[in-house]
């Protein structure tokens, strides 16, 4: 093990060379010009890279000192106004402290997110903002080994110990579902984003089930249709809901965009909201108030979250050892899309 690893725990090019039993020049060629290295040697070197958690160094002095003044964020998509609003506030606050923001979008692809995380660290990001908790343990282990401060946003779970600025998705959706049930709705369906690697969507669906259970109904009866984010996908998902469960009187969507898509399908199918069916969203972006009728939804303080996330990450970078967890409050916004269950 080299002195650099002993001193600060961050693996170096020399560590990889020693681990793979090759020269540092060979390691460099594997990383920068892999076609110039034999397959057997290249595989051995890349195995060492993965095992050590090494990140190629594109600015040795700046990266070693962690003084690039660059903060990175990996978001699931750039098409969602939710993230745009929060990141704008995040960037503004960082800018006031002389920091530059780099943003990558993973398109909800876990493998792509991992590649982006590693690339941003390799380019010297001082800190990293990630959305939600769901990702492979190897990524967190890599970030810890690289000593890159990481903050989670848009989610909050009391049992999680990672630095976090966010809100309790499950509790927020539970409260909204209670409002729906209070209107007499017993046949509820949910249109959700894919939940497999999206803890925000999964928590919101579970929140509806919690409210159904608390009302003495069977949460297993909740009809859930998962679909990618989008107005057209929300429209198709609504049609699927009504085909599978025509008795549905309320459809709860895990975001406002899916809800607007569902609302369009309602009109095309000759129904009225809320006379024939109630509809709710989540996030309270501008489209929620522009919809006809305006959407009942959960208001999330996106700009406040972005600003607080920047402030907290800067505190961590300054070496502040205090607890770095902040739960923000959400609010239920009751509008015309929610009404009593039809007789």
Secondary structure, 3 states (H helix, E strand, C coil): CCHHHHHHCCCCHHHHHHHHCCCHHHHHHHHHCHHHCCHHHHHHHHHHHHHHCCCCCCCHHHHHHCCCCEEEEEECCCCCHHHHHHHHHHHHHHHCCCCEEEEEECCCCHHHHHHHHHHHHHCCCCEEEEECCCCCHHHHHHHHHHCCEEEEECCCCCCCCCCEEECCHHHHHHHHHHHHHHCCCCCEEEEECCCCCCHHHHHHHHHHHHHHHHCCCCHHHCEEEECCCCHHHHHHHHHHHHHHCCCCCEEEECCHHHHHHHHHHHHHCCCCCCCCCEEECCECCHHHHHCCCCCEEEECCHHHHHHHHHHHHHHHHCCCCCCCEEECCCEEECCCCCCCCCC
